[in-house]
């Protein structure tokens, strides 16, 4: 998937903050979702992770599978 400069920067920031490889999906046309596992045990790392995901248009986290996963969605125009 071809990413915009903005989406690539958000992905890189999330990967740096979480120290995990991020997954990029396109849940709907024009929307890119970037997800990664996150460790909330280190307050500074969690703060960096929150700053990284907040660069998106929508963002959040989930622990429905027993592990914390953060996500950031960006509207992409082509």
C-alpha positions in Angstrom: 0.0 0.0 0.0 1.4 3.4 -1.0 1.3 5.8 2.1 1.3 9.5 2.1 4.2 11.3 3.7 2.0 12.1 6.7 0.9 8.5 7.1 4.4 7.2 6.8 5.5 9.7 9.5 2.8 8.7 11.9 3.7 5.0 11.3 7.3 5.7 12.0 6.5 7.7 15.2 4.2 4.9 16.5 6.9 2.3 15.8 9.6 4.4 17.6 7.3 5.0 20.6 6.0 1.4 20.9 9.2 -0.3 19.8 7.0 -2.6 17.8 6.3 -3.1 14.1 3.1 -1.3 13.1 0.4 -2.8 10.8 -1.2 -0.6 8.2 -4.7 -1.3 6.8 -7.3 0.5 4.8 -10.6 -0.1 6.6 -12.5 2.0 4.1 -11.7 4.0 1.0 -9.7 7.1 1.9 -8.9 5.9 5.4 -5.6 4.4 6.7 -5.4 2.7 10.1 -2.1 2.2 11.8 -2.0 -0.2 14.7 0.7 -1.6 17.0 1.0 -3.4 20.3 1.9 -1.0 23.2 3.4 -1.4 26.7 1.8 0.9 29.2 4.1 -0.1 32.0 6.6 2.7 31.3 5.0 6.1 31.8 7.4 8.0 29.5 7.0 5.4 26.7 3.2 5.5 27.1 3.3 9.3 26.8 5.4 9.1 23.6 2.9 6.5 22.3 0.0 8.8 23.0 1.6 11.7 21.3 2.4 9.5 18.2 -1.2 8.2 17.8 -2.7 11.7 18.4 -1.2 12.8 15.1 -4.0 11.0 13.4 -7.5 12.3 12.7 -9.0 9.6 15.0 -7.1 7.5 17.5 -7.5 5.2 20.5 -6.5 1.9 22.1 -8.0 -1.4 22.9 -7.3 -4.3 25.2 -10.0 -6.6 24.0 -7.5 -9.4 23.2 -5.6 -9.2 26.5 -2.9 -7.0 25.1 -2.9 -3.2 24.6 -3.1 -2.2 20.9 -3.0 1.4 19.9 -4.4 2.8 16.6 -4.4 6.0 14.6 -6.6 6.6 11.6 -5.8 9.2 8.9 -8.0 10.5 6.1 -6.1 10.1 2.9 -7.0 11.9 -0.3 -5.6 10.6 -3.6 
